[in-house]
């Protein structure tokens, strides 16, 4: 009776280990999702110096800005 119980527990343990092992392999094979674009150029705000992705930056001439308010205020005194 005890031997049958031990064999049953060993079989259940082996099945759980196989399931976990296959589940880990399947999730490791899937590529990780990128949360942000890689290698995107960053531009420095001429007013505050904050770096923003190129697609979000607002430009005026050769200067880039992080927001509409900074675009309207223009470059900071140290940038002029």
Sine and cosine of phi, psi and omega as CSV:
sin_phi,cos_phi,sin_psi,cos_psi,sin_omega,cos_omega
0.00,0.00,-0.71,0.70,0.01,-1.00
-0.91,0.41,-0.62,0.79,0.02,-1.00
-0.90,0.43,-0.65,0.76,0.02,-1.00
-0.90,0.45,-0.65,0.76,0.03,-1.00
-0.90,0.43,-0.71,0.71,0.03,-1.00
-0.89,0.45,-0.66,0.75,0.05,-1.00
-0.90,0.44,-0.66,0.75,0.03,-1.00
-0.90,0.44,-0.70,0.71,0.04,-1.00
-0.89,0.45,-0.64,0.76,0.02,-1.00
-0.91,0.42,-0.65,0.76,0.02,-1.00
-0.92,0.40,-0.68,0.73,0.04,-1.00
-0.90,0.44,-0.68,0.73,0.04,-1.00
-0.88,0.47,-0.67,0.74,0.03,-1.00
-0.91,0.42,-0.64,0.76,0.02,-1.00
-0.91,0.41,-0.65,0.76,0.04,-1.00
-0.91,0.42,-0.69,0.73,0.02,-1.00
-0.88,0.48,-0.69,0.72,0.03,-1.00
-0.88,0.47,-0.69,0.73,0.00,-1.00
-0.89,0.46,-0.72,0.69,0.02,-1.00
-0.90,0.44,-0.65,0.76,-0.01,-1.00
-0.89,0.46,-0.71,0.70,0.03,-1.00
-0.92,0.38,-0.60,0.80,0.01,-1.00
-0.91,0.42,-0.65,0.76,0.03,-1.00
-0.92,0.40,-0.65,0.76,0.01,-1.00
-0.91,0.42,-0.64,0.77,-0.02,-1.00
-0.92,0.39,-0.65,0.76,-0.01,-1.00
-0.97,0.25,-0.46,0.89,0.04,-1.00
-0.96,0.28,-0.45,0.89,-0.01,-1.00
-0.97,0.25,-0.40,0.92,0.01,-1.00
-0.98,0.20,0.74,-0.68,0.02,-1.00
-0.93,0.36,0.54,-0.84,0.02,-1.00
-0.95,0.33,0.62,-0.78,0.02,-1.00
-0.97,0.24,0.72,-0.69,0.05,-1.00
-0.98,0.19,0.74,-0.67,-0.01,-1.00
-1.00,0.07,-0.36,0.93,0.04,-1.00
-0.52,-0.85,0.42,-0.91,-0.01,-1.00
-0.88,0.47,0.66,-0.75,-0.02,-1.00
-1.00,-0.04,0.64,-0.77,0.07,-1.00
0.97,0.22,0.27,0.96,0.00,-1.00
-0.97,0.24,0.73,-0.68,0.00,-1.00
-0.89,0.45,0.61,-0.79,0.04,-1.00
-0.94,-0.34,0.64,-0.77,0.01,-1.00
-0.89,-0.46,0.58,-0.81,-0.04,-1.00
-1.00,-0.03,0.76,-0.65,0.05,-1.00
-0.92,0.39,0.78,-0.62,-0.02,-1.00
-0.94,0.34,-0.29,0.96,-0.02,-1.00
-1.00,-0.03,-0.79,0.61,-0.11,-0.99
-0.93,-0.36,-0.23,0.97,0.02,-1.00
1.00,0.02,0.00,1.00,0.01,-1.00
-0.92,0.39,0.66,-0.75,0.07,-1.00
-1.00,-0.04,0.77,-0.64,-0.01,-1.00
-0.79,-0.61,0.47,-0.88,0.07,-1.00
-0.86,0.51,0.54,-0.84,-0.07,-1.00
-0.84,0.54,-0.61,0.79,-0.05,-1.00
-0.95,0.32,-0.29,0.96,0.01,-1.00
-0.99,-0.17,-0.25,0.97,-0.08,-1.00
-0.96,0.29,0.57,-0.82,0.10,-1.00
-0.98,-0.21,0.74,-0.68,-0.07,-1.00
-0.90,-0.44,0.53,-0.85,0.10,-1.00
-0.61,-0.79,0.96,-0.30,-0.09,-1.00
0.91,0.42,-0.82,-0.58,0.00,-1.00
-1.00,-0.07,-0.05,1.00,-0.05,-1.00
-0.99,-0.12,0.53,-0.85,0.06,-1.00
-0.87,-0.49,0.51,-0.86,-0.05,-1.00
-0.70,-0.71,0.44,-0.90,-0.03,-1.00
-1.00,0.03,-0.33,0.94,-0.03,-1.00
-0.48,-0.87,0.24,-0.97,0.02,-1.00
-0.90,0.44,-0.61,0.79,0.00,-1.00
-0.89,0.45,-0.68,0.73,0.01,-1.00
-0.95,0.33,-0.53,0.85,0.07,-1.00
-0.89,0.46,-0.68,0.74,-0.01,-1.00
-0.94,0.33,-0.55,0.83,0.00,-1.00
-0.97,0.23,-0.39,0.92,0.03,-1.00
0.99,0.13,-0.11,-0.99,-0.02,-1.00
-0.91,0.42,0.44,-0.90,0.04,-1.00
-0.95,0.32,0.21,-0.98,-0.03,-1.00
-0.88,0.48,-0.55,0.83,-0.02,-1.00
-0.96,0.27,-0.35,0.94,0.00,-1.00
-1.00,0.06,-0.35,0.94,-0.11,-0.99
-0.96,0.27,0.00,0.00,0.00,0.00
